[in-house]
Amino acid sequence: MTRLITFFNNRVKRFTIFDIKLVQGSAMIVALIIAKFIPQLLDISLWWFVAALVIVSARPMYLMYAKSP
């Protein structure tokens, strides 16, 4: 398992900011496809999506703004 994580860490280090944004865009497109196939997901309250956003973005925001170098 450690070798697999090391392998992918070395691969990700090759990415530029442009590559990362392309991956983000593809993830958004996958999410739109899933929403198209399962329209019941769109009936979920907006606040569940806001809560998920806060949970997912907590660590990156902490690392970006609060943690000292």
N, C-alpha and C positions, 0 to 999 in steps of 0.2 A: 504494500500500500504506500509506503514511504517513497519508493521509486516512482510510482505513478504520480504522486503529488509533485515530486521534484521534476519529473518530466514536463508536466503541464506548467509549473512555475517558470521553467526555462523557456517554454514556448510563449507564454504570456509576456515575458520581458522583452520580446521582439516587437510587441505591438506599439504603434504610435497612437497619439490621441485620435487621429483620423480612424484608425482601425477600431478603437474602442467605441467611437461614435457609430461606426457601421454595425458593430455587434449590438449596440443599444437599439438602433433602428430596426434591425432584424428581429429583436425580441419584441418590439412594439408591434411589428407586423404579425408575428406569431400570436400575440395576444388578441389582435383584431380578428384573425382567422378563427381562433377559439371562440370569441364572442359571437362571430357570425354563425358558427355551428351550434352553439349553445346560447340562444338568446335569453334564456332565463337568468343568465349571469347579469344581464343589464337591469334586471328588476331588483337587484340587491340595493339596499340603501347606500347613498353616497358616503355616509359616515363610516361604513365598513372599509371602503376604499381609502378614506382619509386615515383611518387607524392603521391600515396596512402600510400606507406611505410613511407614516411616522415611525413605525417599527423598523421598516427596511432602511430608512435613511438616517436613523439615529447614530449608528456607528460611523458612517462616512462623514456626517456633519461634525461629530465629536473630533474625529481625526483631523478634519480640515481646519476647524476654527478654535477648538478649546485646548487641544493637546500641544504642549510646548515642544519645540524641536530638540 
